[in-house]
Amino acid sequence: MASLRARTTPLRALCSLQPLKRTTPLKPTLTTRSNIQSVTLPTRNHSTSSVSADELSHFSALASSWWDPMGPSRILHLMNPLRHEFIASCLAEGSTETTPSPSNPNSATFNYLDVGCGGGIFAESLARTIPLDANGPAPTPTRAASMTAIDPSTNLIQMAREHARMDPTVDAHLRSGKFKYLNTTLEDVLASTSPSTTTPASTITTATPQFDIVTLFEVLEHIDPKTSSPLTFLTNCLRALKPGGWLIGSTISRTLPSFILNQVIAEAPWPIGVVPRGTHEWSKFVNPPEVKGWLQEGLMRAADTGVSRGGASVAEDMSWKCVGAIYVPGLGWKMVPGSEDWGNYFWAVRKGF
Ligand SMILES: C[S@@+](CC[C@H](N)C(=O)[O-])C[C@H]1O[C@@H](n2cnc3c(N)ncnc32)[C@H](O)[C@@H]1O
């Protein structure tokens, strides 16, 4: 399997091989990991974080074309409506602890953290649904009250902020603090909420959960298991969650079809390929049972505060959702139960009370 580590493409990209109605050509914006010359990298030391320098360089170089709907991030733009739909389906199963009060059933009460927000395709769309005031229209099914979006790429956060300022509603949320873009890591967010800063280990263990919903769209497959730990990364996502909150993400299964579709076809030279070459590394793809297993272990670790131990019951009671997604030309991305075993999929877990 080692030979399959050669960079190829995402399944979602394969599934989106529809005729492109480009306003701008895709080819000139494609970037490979090898041709990245100059990107601004964060000056902070990420040595204790989950961030891979290779991944950071790759995505930072795509910043200027991130919001081009026909550009290298086109697949992410197309997937966005399904993200809202999937979150709504999770919330329909059980709200977090901070449900709207009976006196104000329309109140939006969920504080979101979007980890690895990139240039803000999802974060901005969610921020747009935050009511401007209490008397505003009824919230959307995702019931956002605030959004904190983080990414380790300085270039992408800068691009995200610039784009957000163009929408008066979103700009108002940036000014009020209901919507924040932070050029930081998940590990730093957790450390900043800890009452203790003596050692990295202790700060993470005692971090105060702040968020009702943590989203992790198309990020897990960019955590390098050779230099980091997906289990630790997911555990930290769970640590950021309040009791009853949801961790919701999407990623790609590591199967032969996903190798052919996501790497061979989707990262083929233009005009066949639809994502930049080098975006994905098949060996980093993760299968649903792996994600579920890490989350079960992560729930136990997150419940272990150092004072009380997280027991097996924490994991046994886990609410787990998982469904595959396929792009249907002309119709967009669709949930296709069963396809999670061979391609793109959404997953979610609810933290116990
Ligand atoms: C494929 S993009 C997805 C962006 C965004 N979530 C979306 O779907 O529109 C992957 C993003 O993950 C970020 N990333 C990579 N490693 C990360 C890590 N260890 N922690 C947080 N973000 C990371 C990258 O900087 C990049 O913005």
The ligand as an SDF file (V2000), in Angstrom:
LIG
                    3D

 27 29  0  0  0  0  0  0  0  0999 V2000
   -9.6540   20.8670    2.4070 C   0  0  0  0  0  0  0  0  0  0  0  0
   -9.4690   22.3110    3.3700 S   0  0  0  0  0  0  0  0  0  0  0  0
  -11.0890   22.4360    4.0870 C   0  0  0  0  0  0  0  0  0  0  0  0
  -11.4410   23.8610    4.4480 C   0  0  0  0  0  0  0  0  0  0  0  0
  -12.8390   24.0280    5.0370 C   0  0  0  0  0  0  0  0  0  0  0  0
  -13.0520   23.1790    6.1930 N   0  0  0  0  0  0  0  0  0  0  0  0
  -13.8740   23.7300    3.9940 C   0  0  0  0  0  0  0  0  0  0  0  0
  -14.2950   22.5680    3.9040 O   0  0  0  0  0  0  0  0  0  0  0  0
  -14.2740   24.6350    3.2680 O   0  0  0  0  0  0  0  0  0  0  0  0
   -8.5030   21.7160    4.7360 C   0  0  0  0  0  0  0  0  0  0  0  0
   -8.1900   22.8160    5.7470 C   0  0  0  0  0  0  0  0  0  0  0  0
   -7.6700   22.2000    6.9250 O   0  0  0  0  0  0  0  0  0  0  0  0
   -6.6710   23.0360    7.4430 C   0  0  0  0  0  0  0  0  0  0  0  0
   -5.8470   22.2010    8.3100 N   0  0  0  0  0  0  0  0  0  0  0  0
   -4.8730   21.3320    7.9600 C   0  0  0  0  0  0  0  0  0  0  0  0
   -4.3550   20.7440    9.0490 N   0  0  0  0  0  0  0  0  0  0  0  0
   -5.0250   21.2470   10.1090 C   0  0  0  0  0  0  0  0  0  0  0  0
   -4.9550   21.0290   11.5050 C   0  0  0  0  0  0  0  0  0  0  0  0
   -4.0870   20.1750   12.0230 N   0  0  0  0  0  0  0  0  0  0  0  0
   -5.7890   21.7160   12.3100 N   0  0  0  0  0  0  0  0  0  0  0  0
   -6.6910   22.5860   11.7830 C   0  0  0  0  0  0  0  0  0  0  0  0
   -6.7900   22.8400   10.4630 N   0  0  0  0  0  0  0  0  0  0  0  0
   -5.9720   22.1720    9.6390 C   0  0  0  0  0  0  0  0  0  0  0  0
   -5.9830   23.5860    6.2370 C   0  0  0  0  0  0  0  0  0  0  0  0
   -5.2600   24.7620    6.5280 O   0  0  0  0  0  0  0  0  0  0  0  0
   -7.1480   23.8210    5.2990 C   0  0  0  0  0  0  0  0  0  0  0  0
   -7.6570   25.1130    5.4360 O   0  0  0  0  0  0  0  0  0  0  0  0
  1  2  1  0
  2  3  1  0
  2 10  1  0
  3  4  1  0
  4  5  1  0
  5  6  1  0
  5  7  1  0
  7  8  2  0
  7  9  1  0
 10 11  1  0
 11 12  1  0
 11 26  1  0
 12 13  1  0
 13 14  1  0
 13 24  1  0
 14 15  1  0
 14 23  1  0
 15 16  2  0
 16 17  1  0
 17 18  1  0
 17 23  2  0
 18 19  1  0
 18 20  2  0
 20 21  1  0
 21 22  2  0
 22 23  1  0
 24 25  1  0
 24 26  1  0
 26 27  1  0
M  CHG  2   2   1   9  -1
M  END
$$$$
